[in-house]
Amino acid sequence: MLEPESVHPDTGRTGTVATVLVLTSKPTGRTISQTTHMRPPDRSGREWTTDPREPEPLRLLATDMPAGAR
């Protein structure tokens, strides 16, 4: 499952998952393809697409540690 904030390892870009487009065959009901639409977290720049298996969850270090603390 994709996390809301992810990093794309091939490009190093960090972004949020906007949506995942799933194309399905009407006759068989099988998934044909999936595309993840990513956007920069600060809403600047251009959106990009990637395979939903590629983005990795963004891992923040010490998310609850106050600034200046060690």
N, CA, C and O atoms as a Maestro MAE file, in Angstrom:
{
 s_m_m2io_version
 :::
 2.0.0
}

f_m_ct {
 s_m_title
 :::
 protein
 m_atom[280] {
  # First column is atom index #
  i_m_mmod_type
  r_m_x_coord
  r_m_y_coord
  r_m_z_coord
  i_m_residue_number
  s_m_chain_name
  s_m_pdb_residue_name
  s_m_pdb_atom_name
  i_m_atomic_number
  :::
  1 25 0.849 -1.189 0.000 1 A "MET " " N  " 7
  2 3 0.000 0.000 0.000 1 A "MET " " CA " 6
  3 2 0.885 1.239 0.000 1 A "MET " " C  " 6
  4 15 1.903 1.277 0.690 1 A "MET " " O  " 8
  5 25 0.507 2.235 -0.757 2 A "LEU " " N  " 7
  6 3 1.280 3.462 -0.854 2 A "LEU " " CA " 6
  7 2 0.992 4.388 0.322 2 A "LEU " " C  " 6
  8 15 -0.153 4.536 0.749 2 A "LEU " " O  " 8
  9 25 2.022 4.989 0.822 3 A "GLU " " N  " 7
  10 3 1.890 5.971 1.893 3 A "GLU " " CA " 6
  11 2 1.550 7.318 1.271 3 A "GLU " " C  " 6
  12 15 1.874 7.550 0.107 3 A "GLU " " O  " 8
  13 25 0.895 8.224 2.028 4 A "PRO " " N  " 7
  14 3 0.583 9.548 1.479 4 A "PRO " " CA " 6
  15 2 1.818 10.317 1.027 4 A "PRO " " C  " 6
  16 15 1.788 10.957 -0.024 4 A "PRO " " O  " 8
  17 25 2.912 10.269 1.801 5 A "GLU " " N  " 7
  18 3 4.155 10.905 1.353 5 A "GLU " " CA " 6
  19 2 5.147 9.816 1.009 5 A "GLU " " C  " 6
  20 15 5.442 8.939 1.820 5 A "GLU " " O  " 8
  21 25 5.655 9.888 -0.212 6 A "SER " " N  " 7
  22 3 6.543 8.849 -0.709 6 A "SER " " CA " 6
  23 2 7.714 9.467 -1.445 6 A "SER " " C  " 6
  24 15 7.682 10.630 -1.846 6 A "SER " " O  " 8
  25 25 8.756 8.652 -1.613 7 A "VAL " " N  " 7
  26 3 9.901 9.066 -2.406 7 A "VAL " " CA " 6
  27 2 10.010 8.108 -3.593 7 A "VAL " " C  " 6
  28 15 9.839 6.898 -3.444 7 A "VAL " " O  " 8
  29 25 10.292 8.658 -4.759 8 A "HIS " " N  " 7
  30 3 10.457 7.863 -5.970 8 A "HIS " " CA " 6
  31 2 11.943 7.559 -6.101 8 A "HIS " " C  " 6
  32 15 12.723 8.464 -6.399 8 A "HIS " " O  " 8
  33 25 12.362 6.299 -5.886 9 A "PRO " " N  " 7
  34 3 13.797 5.984 -5.839 9 A "PRO " " CA " 6
  35 2 14.558 6.254 -7.131 9 A "PRO " " C  " 6
  36 15 15.738 6.601 -7.079 9 A "PRO " " O  " 8
  37 25 13.916 6.106 -8.288 10 A "ASP " " N  " 7
  38 3 14.617 6.337 -9.560 10 A "ASP " " CA " 6
  39 2 14.992 7.798 -9.763 10 A "ASP " " C  " 6
  40 15 16.054 8.101 -10.307 10 A "ASP " " O  " 8
  41 25 14.115 8.711 -9.322 11 A "THR " " N  " 7
  42 3 14.368 10.135 -9.537 11 A "THR " " CA " 6
  43 2 14.784 10.873 -8.269 11 A "THR " " C  " 6
  44 15 15.362 11.957 -8.346 11 A "THR " " O  " 8
  45 25 14.490 10.287 -7.088 12 A "GLY " " N  " 7
  46 3 14.786 10.960 -5.824 12 A "GLY " " CA " 6
  47 2 13.750 12.016 -5.452 12 A "GLY " " C  " 6
  48 15 13.901 12.707 -4.444 12 A "GLY " " O  " 8
  49 25 12.707 12.143 -6.253 13 A "ARG " " N  " 7
  50 3 11.669 13.146 -5.975 13 A "ARG " " CA " 6
  51 2 10.781 12.676 -4.836 13 A "ARG " " C  " 6
  52 15 10.450 11.495 -4.734 13 A "ARG " " O  " 8
  53 25 10.400 13.622 -3.980 14 A "THR " " N  " 7
  54 3 9.492 13.347 -2.881 14 A "THR " " CA " 6
  55 2 8.149 13.971 -3.199 14 A "THR " " C  " 6
  56 15 8.084 15.090 -3.707 14 A "THR " " O  " 8
  57 25 7.073 13.249 -2.901 15 A "GLY " " N  " 7
  58 3 5.756 13.778 -3.198 15 A "GLY " " CA " 6
  59 2 4.655 13.056 -2.461 15 A "GLY " " C  " 6
  60 15 4.891 12.114 -1.705 15 A "GLY " " O  " 8
  61 25 3.454 13.520 -2.702 16 A "THR " " N  " 7
  62 3 2.277 12.881 -2.132 16 A "THR " " CA " 6
  63 2 1.512 12.186 -3.249 16 A "THR " " C  " 6
  64 15 1.506 12.639 -4.394 16 A "THR " " O  " 8
  65 25 0.878 11.098 -2.903 17 A "VAL " " N  " 7
  66 3 0.094 10.352 -3.874 17 A "VAL " " CA " 6
  67 2 -1.218 11.094 -4.080 17 A "VAL " " C  " 6
  68 15 -2.001 11.249 -3.143 17 A "VAL " " O  " 8
  69 25 -1.457 11.550 -5.300 18 A "ALA " " N  " 7
  70 3 -2.704 12.246 -5.613 18 A "ALA " " CA " 6
  71 2 -3.799 11.229 -5.907 18 A "ALA " " C  " 6
  72 15 -4.907 11.333 -5.381 18 A "ALA " " O  " 8
  73 25 -3.488 10.250 -6.744 19 A "THR " " N  " 7
  74 3 -4.460 9.213 -7.091 19 A "THR " " CA " 6
  75 2 -3.742 8.050 -7.755 19 A "THR " " C  " 6
  76 15 -2.602 8.182 -8.198 19 A "THR " " O  " 8
  77 25 -4.412 6.925 -7.817 20 A "VAL " " N  " 7
  78 3 -3.915 5.771 -8.561 20 A "VAL " " CA " 6
  79 2 -4.982 5.417 -9.586 20 A "VAL " " C  " 6
  80 15 -6.116 5.096 -9.231 20 A "VAL " " O  " 8
  81 25 -4.609 5.479 -10.857 21 A "LEU " " N  " 7
  82 3 -5.511 5.162 -11.956 21 A "LEU " " CA " 6
  83 2 -5.381 3.677 -12.273 21 A "LEU " " C  " 6
  84 15 -4.284 3.190 -12.548 21 A "LEU " " O  " 8
  85 25 -6.491 2.966 -12.235 22 A "VAL " " N  " 7
  86 3 -6.506 1.534 -12.526 22 A "VAL " " CA " 6
  87 2 -7.343 1.307 -13.779 22 A "VAL " " C  " 6
  88 15 -8.532 1.626 -13.807 22 A "VAL " " O  " 8
  89 25 -6.717 0.754 -14.817 23 A "LEU " " N  " 7
  90 3 -7.433 0.415 -16.050 23 A "LEU " " CA " 6
  91 2 -7.835 -1.056 -15.972 23 A "LEU " " C  " 6
  92 15 -7.002 -1.931 -15.736 23 A "LEU " " O  " 8
  93 25 -9.130 -1.310 -16.177 24 A "THR " " N  " 7
  94 3 -9.675 -2.656 -16.052 24 A "THR " " CA " 6
  95 2 -10.354 -3.063 -17.359 24 A "THR " " C  " 6
  96 15 -11.032 -2.255 -17.993 24 A "THR " " O  " 8
  97 25 -10.166 -4.318 -17.753 25 A "SER " " N  " 7
  98 3 -10.813 -4.855 -18.944 25 A "SER " " CA " 6
  99 2 -12.290 -5.098 -18.639 25 A "SER " " C  " 6
  100 15 -12.620 -5.772 -17.663 25 A "SER " " O  " 8
  101 25 -13.176 -4.553 -19.469 26 A "LYS " " N  " 7
  102 3 -14.616 -4.768 -19.262 26 A "LYS " " CA " 6
  103 2 -15.019 -6.239 -19.424 26 A "LYS " " C  " 6
  104 15 -15.753 -6.762 -18.585 26 A "LYS " " O  " 8
  105 25 -14.558 -6.917 -20.478 27 A "PRO " " N  " 7
  106 3 -15.000 -8.307 -20.648 27 A "PRO " " CA " 6
  107 2 -14.529 -9.257 -19.541 27 A "PRO " " C  " 6
  108 15 -15.279 -10.137 -19.116 27 A "PRO " " O  " 8
  109 25 -13.299 -9.081 -19.079 28 A "THR " " N  " 7
  110 3 -12.745 -10.034 -18.111 28 A "THR " " CA " 6
  111 2 -12.732 -9.511 -16.674 28 A "THR " " C  " 6
  112 15 -12.663 -10.299 -15.730 28 A "THR " " O  " 8
  113 25 -12.797 -8.184 -16.500 29 A "GLY " " N  " 7
  114 3 -12.714 -7.615 -15.155 29 A "GLY " " CA " 6
  115 2 -11.306 -7.608 -14.590 29 A "GLY " " C  " 6
  116 15 -11.111 -7.272 -13.421 29 A "GLY " " O  " 8
  117 25 -10.322 -7.971 -15.397 30 A "ARG " " N  " 7
  118 3 -8.933 -8.020 -14.945 30 A "ARG " " CA " 6
  119 2 -8.279 -6.652 -15.063 30 A "ARG " " C  " 6
  120 15 -8.596 -5.868 -15.958 30 A "ARG " " O  " 8
  121 25 -7.366 -6.383 -14.150 31 A "THR " " N  " 7
  122 3 -6.608 -5.141 -14.190 31 A "THR " " CA " 6
  123 2 -5.603 -5.199 -15.334 31 A "THR " " C  " 6
  124 15 -4.841 -6.158 -15.452 31 A "THR " " O  " 8
  125 25 -5.606 -4.168 -16.173 32 A "ILE " " N  " 7
  126 3 -4.684 -4.085 -17.299 32 A "ILE " " CA " 6
  127 2 -3.424 -3.333 -16.894 32 A "ILE " " C  " 6
  128 15 -2.311 -3.778 -17.172 32 A "ILE " " O  " 8
  129 25 -3.606 -2.189 -16.235 33 A "SER " " N  " 7
  130 3 -2.452 -1.406 -15.791 33 A "SER " " CA " 6
  131 2 -2.859 -0.501 -14.641 33 A "SER " " C  " 6
  132 15 -4.041 -0.240 -14.419 33 A "SER " " O  " 8
  133 25 -1.847 -0.026 -13.912 34 A "GLN " " N  " 7
  134 3 -2.046 0.921 -12.822 34 A "GLN " " CA " 6
  135 2 -1.001 2.016 -12.953 34 A "GLN " " C  " 6
  136 15 0.154 1.744 -13.282 34 A "GLN " " O  " 8
  137 25 -1.408 3.263 -12.693 35 A "THR " " N  " 7
  138 3 -0.499 4.404 -12.751 35 A "THR " " CA " 6
  139 2 -0.731 5.277 -11.529 35 A "THR " " C  " 6
  140 15 -1.869 5.639 -11.227 35 A "THR " " O  " 8
  141 25 0.341 5.616 -10.828 36 A "THR " " N  " 7
  142 3 0.257 6.509 -9.679 36 A "THR " " CA " 6
  143 2 0.550 7.928 -10.130 36 A "THR " " C  " 6
  144 15 1.526 8.170 -10.840 36 A "THR " " O  " 8
  145 25 -0.291 8.864 -9.720 37 A "HIS " " N  " 7
  146 3 -0.078 10.278 -9.991 37 A "HIS " " CA " 6
  147 2 0.444 10.912 -8.710 37 A "HIS " " C  " 6
  148 15 -0.223 10.884 -7.676 37 A "HIS " " O  " 8
  149 25 1.647 11.486 -8.786 38 A "MET " " N  " 7
  150 3 2.321 12.078 -7.628 38 A "MET " " CA " 6
  151 2 2.396 13.587 -7.808 38 A "MET " " C  " 6
  152 15 2.445 14.088 -8.931 38 A "MET " " O  " 8
  153 25 2.403 14.307 -6.686 39 A "ARG " " N  " 7
  154 3 2.594 15.760 -6.744 39 A "ARG " " CA " 6
  155 2 3.552 16.173 -5.629 39 A "ARG " " C  " 6
  156 15 3.603 15.531 -4.580 39 A "ARG " " O  " 8
  157 25 4.320 17.259 -5.863 40 A "PRO " " N  " 7
  158 3 5.244 17.733 -4.833 40 A "PRO " " CA " 6
  159 2 4.478 18.093 -3.557 40 A "PRO " " C  " 6
  160 15 3.357 18.595 -3.636 40 A "PRO " " O  " 8
  161 25 5.070 17.842 -2.376 41 A "PRO " " N  " 7
  162 3 4.354 18.088 -1.123 41 A "PRO " " CA " 6
  163 2 3.991 19.553 -0.889 41 A "PRO " " C  " 6
  164 15 3.011 19.836 -0.200 41 A "PRO " " O  " 8
  165 25 4.756 20.485 -1.444 42 A "ASP " " N  " 7
  166 3 4.461 21.905 -1.247 42 A "ASP " " CA " 6
  167 2 3.569 22.468 -2.357 42 A "ASP " " C  " 6
  168 15 3.365 23.679 -2.439 42 A "ASP " " O  " 8
  169 25 3.035 21.576 -3.215 43 A "ARG " " N  " 7
  170 3 2.136 21.931 -4.315 43 A "ARG " " CA " 6
  171 2 2.813 22.757 -5.414 43 A "ARG " " C  " 6
  172 15 2.131 23.292 -6.287 43 A "ARG " " O  " 8
  173 25 4.126 22.864 -5.381 44 A "SER " " N  " 7
  174 3 4.824 23.581 -6.452 44 A "SER " " CA " 6
  175 2 5.352 22.562 -7.462 44 A "SER " " C  " 6
  176 15 5.412 21.367 -7.174 44 A "SER " " O  " 8
  177 25 5.717 23.024 -8.595 45 A "GLY " " N  " 7
  178 3 6.286 22.128 -9.595 45 A "GLY " " CA " 6
  179 2 5.229 21.321 -10.317 45 A "GLY " " C  " 6
  180 15 4.031 21.573 -10.188 45 A "GLY " " O  " 8
  181 25 5.686 20.362 -11.066 46 A "ARG " " N  " 7
  182 3 4.798 19.577 -11.904 46 A "ARG " " CA " 6
  183 2 4.534 18.211 -11.291 46 A "ARG " " C  " 6
  184 15 5.393 17.616 -10.639 46 A "ARG " " O  " 8
  185 25 3.327 17.740 -11.522 47 A "GLU " " N  " 7
  186 3 2.989 16.379 -11.120 47 A "GLU " " CA " 6
  187 2 3.700 15.398 -12.045 47 A "GLU " " C  " 6
  188 15 4.089 15.760 -13.155 47 A "GLU " " O  " 8
  189 25 3.867 14.171 -11.595 48 A "TRP " " N  " 7
  190 3 4.461 13.145 -12.430 48 A "TRP " " CA " 6
  191 2 3.752 11.823 -12.175 48 A "TRP " " C  " 6
  192 15 3.052 11.660 -11.175 48 A "TRP " " O  " 8
  193 25 3.944 10.886 -13.090 49 A "THR " " N  " 7
  194 3 3.324 9.572 -12.961 49 A "THR " " CA " 6
  195 2 4.407 8.519 -12.814 49 A "THR " " C  " 6
  196 15 5.542 8.696 -13.256 49 A "THR " " O  " 8
  197 25 4.026 7.418 -12.182 50 A "THR " " N  " 7
  198 3 4.948 6.308 -11.987 50 A "THR " " CA " 6
  199 2 4.155 5.036 -11.752 50 A "THR " " C  " 6
  200 15 2.940 5.076 -11.556 50 A "THR " " O  " 8
  201 25 4.832 3.934 -11.771 51 A "ASP " " N  " 7
  202 3 4.231 2.644 -11.439 51 A "ASP " " CA " 6
  203 2 3.979 2.627 -9.927 51 A "ASP " " C  " 6
  204 15 4.859 3.033 -9.168 51 A "ASP " " O  " 8
  205 25 2.813 2.172 -9.466 52 A "PRO " " N  " 7
  206 3 2.514 2.207 -8.035 52 A "PRO " " CA " 6
  207 2 3.439 1.345 -7.175 52 A "PRO " " C  " 6
  208 15 3.461 1.500 -5.954 52 A "PRO " " O  " 8
  209 25 4.199 0.445 -7.789 53 A "ARG " " N  " 7
  210 3 5.135 -0.390 -7.020 53 A "ARG " " CA " 6
  211 2 6.460 0.319 -6.748 53 A "ARG " " C  " 6
  212 15 7.243 -0.144 -5.919 53 A "ARG " " O  " 8
  213 25 6.723 1.438 -7.434 54 A "GLU " " N  " 7
  214 3 8.020 2.098 -7.311 54 A "GLU " " CA " 6
  215 2 8.171 3.031 -6.107 54 A "GLU " " C  " 6
  216 15 9.192 2.953 -5.423 54 A "GLU " " O  " 8
  217 25 7.211 3.906 -5.814 55 A "PRO " " N  " 7
  218 3 7.423 4.828 -4.682 55 A "PRO " " CA " 6
  219 2 7.580 4.075 -3.355 55 A "PRO " " C  " 6
  220 15 6.908 3.074 -3.107 55 A "PRO " " O  " 8
  221 25 8.473 4.576 -2.523 56 A "GLU " " N  " 7
  222 3 8.702 4.004 -1.204 56 A "GLU " " CA " 6
  223 2 8.244 5.009 -0.155 56 A "GLU " " C  " 6
  224 15 8.360 6.217 -0.363 56 A "GLU " " O  " 8
  225 25 7.720 4.519 0.978 57 A "PRO " " N  " 7
  226 3 7.283 5.448 2.031 57 A "PRO " " CA " 6
  227 2 8.429 6.353 2.480 57 A "PRO " " C  " 6
  228 15 9.567 5.909 2.630 57 A "PRO " " O  " 8
  229 25 8.109 7.614 2.688 58 A "LEU " " N  " 7
  230 3 9.093 8.559 3.194 58 A "LEU " " CA " 6
  231 2 9.262 8.290 4.678 58 A "LEU " " C  " 6
  232 15 8.289 8.318 5.431 58 A "LEU " " O  " 8
  233 25 10.485 8.032 5.102 59 A "ARG " " N  " 7
  234 3 10.750 7.736 6.509 59 A "ARG " " CA " 6
  235 2 11.378 8.959 7.159 59 A "ARG " " C  " 6
  236 15 12.510 9.331 6.849 59 A "ARG " " O  " 8
  237 25 10.634 9.575 8.058 60 A "LEU " " N  " 7
  238 3 11.142 10.737 8.768 60 A "LEU " " CA " 6
  239 2 11.924 10.273 9.988 60 A "LEU " " C  " 6
  240 15 11.537 9.306 10.644 60 A "LEU " " O  " 8
  241 25 13.007 10.949 10.290 61 A "LEU " " N  " 7
  242 3 13.805 10.629 11.463 61 A "LEU " " CA " 6
  243 2 13.336 11.458 12.643 61 A "LEU " " C  " 6
  244 15 13.197 12.676 12.528 61 A "LEU " " O  " 8
  245 25 13.093 10.825 13.760 62 A "ALA " " N  " 7
  246 3 12.712 11.498 15.003 62 A "ALA " " CA " 6
  247 2 11.558 12.466 14.773 62 A "ALA " " C  " 6
  248 15 11.707 13.667 14.994 62 A "ALA " " O  " 8
  249 25 10.429 11.966 14.339 63 A "THR " " N  " 7
  250 3 9.297 12.823 14.003 63 A "THR " " CA " 6
  251 2 8.724 13.575 15.199 63 A "THR " " C  " 6
  252 15 8.140 14.646 15.033 63 A "THR " " O  " 8
  253 25 8.885 13.026 16.402 64 A "ASP " " N  " 7
  254 3 8.309 13.678 17.577 64 A "ASP " " CA " 6
  255 2 9.361 14.408 18.426 64 A "ASP " " C  " 6
  256 15 9.057 14.852 19.533 64 A "ASP " " O  " 8
  257 25 10.589 14.533 17.918 65 A "MET " " N  " 7
  258 3 11.656 15.173 18.680 65 A "MET " " CA " 6
  259 2 11.613 16.683 18.460 65 A "MET " " C  " 6
  260 15 11.601 17.131 17.314 65 A "MET " " O  " 8
  261 25 11.589 17.493 19.554 66 A "PRO " " N  " 7
  262 3 11.576 18.939 19.396 66 A "PRO " " CA " 6
  263 2 12.865 19.449 18.753 66 A "PRO " " C  " 6
  264 15 13.922 18.827 18.857 66 A "PRO " " O  " 8
  265 25 12.748 20.596 18.087 67 A "ALA " " N  " 7
  266 3 13.916 21.205 17.427 67 A "ALA " " CA " 6
  267 2 15.012 21.486 18.445 67 A "ALA " " C  " 6
  268 15 14.733 21.981 19.538 67 A "ALA " " O  " 8
  269 25 16.232 21.182 18.103 68 A "GLY " " N  " 7
  270 3 17.383 21.442 18.963 68 A "GLY " " CA " 6
  271 2 17.669 20.344 19.960 68 A "GLY " " C  " 6
  272 15 18.711 20.379 20.613 68 A "GLY " " O  " 8
  273 25 16.791 19.371 20.106 69 A "ALA " " N  " 7
  274 3 17.009 18.267 21.049 69 A "ALA " " CA " 6
  275 2 17.840 17.184 20.387 69 A "ALA " " C  " 6
  276 15 17.781 17.002 19.171 69 A "ALA " " O  " 8
  277 25 18.604 16.474 21.180 70 A "ARG " " N  " 7
  278 3 19.416 15.372 20.661 70 A "ARG " " CA " 6
  279 2 19.172 14.126 21.440 70 A "ARG " " C  " 6
  280 15 19.768 13.089 21.149 70 A "ARG " " O  " 8
  :::
 }
 m_bond[279] {
  # First column is bond index #
  i_m_from
  i_m_to
  i_m_order
  :::
  1 1 2 1
  2 2 3 1
  3 3 4 2
  4 3 5 1
  5 5 6 1
  6 6 7 1
  7 7 8 2
  8 7 9 1
  9 9 10 1
  10 10 11 1
  11 11 12 2
  12 11 13 1
  13 13 14 1
  14 14 15 1
  15 15 16 2
  16 15 17 1
  17 17 18 1
  18 18 19 1
  19 19 20 2
  20 19 21 1
  21 21 22 1
  22 22 23 1
  23 23 24 2
  24 23 25 1
  25 25 26 1
  26 26 27 1
  27 27 28 2
  28 27 29 1
  29 29 30 1
  30 30 31 1
  31 31 32 2
  32 31 33 1
  33 33 34 1
  34 34 35 1
  35 35 36 2
  36 35 37 1
  37 37 38 1
  38 38 39 1
  39 39 40 2
  40 39 41 1
  41 41 42 1
  42 42 43 1
  43 43 44 2
  44 43 45 1
  45 45 46 1
  46 46 47 1
  47 47 48 2
  48 47 49 1
  49 49 50 1
  50 50 51 1
  51 51 52 2
  52 51 53 1
  53 53 54 1
  54 54 55 1
  55 55 56 2
  56 55 57 1
  57 57 58 1
  58 58 59 1
  59 59 60 2
  60 59 61 1
  61 61 62 1
  62 62 63 1
  63 63 64 2
  64 63 65 1
  65 65 66 1
  66 66 67 1
  67 67 68 2
  68 67 69 1
  69 69 70 1
  70 70 71 1
  71 71 72 2
  72 71 73 1
  73 73 74 1
  74 74 75 1
  75 75 76 2
  76 75 77 1
  77 77 78 1
  78 78 79 1
  79 79 80 2
  80 79 81 1
  81 81 82 1
  82 82 83 1
  83 83 84 2
  84 83 85 1
  85 85 86 1
  86 86 87 1
  87 87 88 2
  88 87 89 1
  89 89 90 1
  90 90 91 1
  91 91 92 2
  92 91 93 1
  93 93 94 1
  94 94 95 1
  95 95 96 2
  96 95 97 1
  97 97 98 1
  98 98 99 1
  99 99 100 2
  100 99 101 1
  101 101 102 1
  102 102 103 1
  103 103 104 2
  104 103 105 1
  105 105 106 1
  106 106 107 1
  107 107 108 2
  108 107 109 1
  109 109 110 1
  110 110 111 1
  111 111 112 2
  112 111 113 1
  113 113 114 1
  114 114 115 1
  115 115 116 2
  116 115 117 1
  117 117 118 1
  118 118 119 1
  119 119 120 2
  120 119 121 1
  121 121 122 1
  122 122 123 1
  123 123 124 2
  124 123 125 1
  125 125 126 1
  126 126 127 1
  127 127 128 2
  128 127 129 1
  129 129 130 1
  130 130 131 1
  131 131 132 2
  132 131 133 1
  133 133 134 1
  134 134 135 1
  135 135 136 2
  136 135 137 1
  137 137 138 1
  138 138 139 1
  139 139 140 2
  140 139 141 1
  141 141 142 1
  142 142 143 1
  143 143 144 2
  144 143 145 1
  145 145 146 1
  146 146 147 1
  147 147 148 2
  148 147 149 1
  149 149 150 1
  150 150 151 1
  151 151 152 2
  152 151 153 1
  153 153 154 1
  154 154 155 1
  155 155 156 2
  156 155 157 1
  157 157 158 1
  158 158 159 1
  159 159 160 2
  160 159 161 1
  161 161 162 1
  162 162 163 1
  163 163 164 2
  164 163 165 1
  165 165 166 1
  166 166 167 1
  167 167 168 2
  168 167 169 1
  169 169 170 1
  170 170 171 1
  171 171 172 2
  172 171 173 1
  173 173 174 1
  174 174 175 1
  175 175 176 2
  176 175 177 1
  177 177 178 1
  178 178 179 1
  179 179 180 2
  180 179 181 1
  181 181 182 1
  182 182 183 1
  183 183 184 2
  184 183 185 1
  185 185 186 1
  186 186 187 1
  187 187 188 2
  188 187 189 1
  189 189 190 1
  190 190 191 1
  191 191 192 2
  192 191 193 1
  193 193 194 1
  194 194 195 1
  195 195 196 2
  196 195 197 1
  197 197 198 1
  198 198 199 1
  199 199 200 2
  200 199 201 1
  201 201 202 1
  202 202 203 1
  203 203 204 2
  204 203 205 1
  205 205 206 1
  206 206 207 1
  207 207 208 2
  208 207 209 1
  209 209 210 1
  210 210 211 1
  211 211 212 2
  212 211 213 1
  213 213 214 1
  214 214 215 1
  215 215 216 2
  216 215 217 1
  217 217 218 1
  218 218 219 1
  219 219 220 2
  220 219 221 1
  221 221 222 1
  222 222 223 1
  223 223 224 2
  224 223 225 1
  225 225 226 1
  226 226 227 1
  227 227 228 2
  228 227 229 1
  229 229 230 1
  230 230 231 1
  231 231 232 2
  232 231 233 1
  233 233 234 1
  234 234 235 1
  235 235 236 2
  236 235 237 1
  237 237 238 1
  238 238 239 1
  239 239 240 2
  240 239 241 1
  241 241 242 1
  242 242 243 1
  243 243 244 2
  244 243 245 1
  245 245 246 1
  246 246 247 1
  247 247 248 2
  248 247 249 1
  249 249 250 1
  250 250 251 1
  251 251 252 2
  252 251 253 1
  253 253 254 1
  254 254 255 1
  255 255 256 2
  256 255 257 1
  257 257 258 1
  258 258 259 1
  259 259 260 2
  260 259 261 1
  261 261 262 1
  262 262 263 1
  263 263 264 2
  264 263 265 1
  265 265 266 1
  266 266 267 1
  267 267 268 2
  268 267 269 1
  269 269 270 1
  270 270 271 1
  271 271 272 2
  272 271 273 1
  273 273 274 1
  274 274 275 1
  275 275 276 2
  276 275 277 1
  277 277 278 1
  278 278 279 1
  279 279 280 2
  :::
 }
}
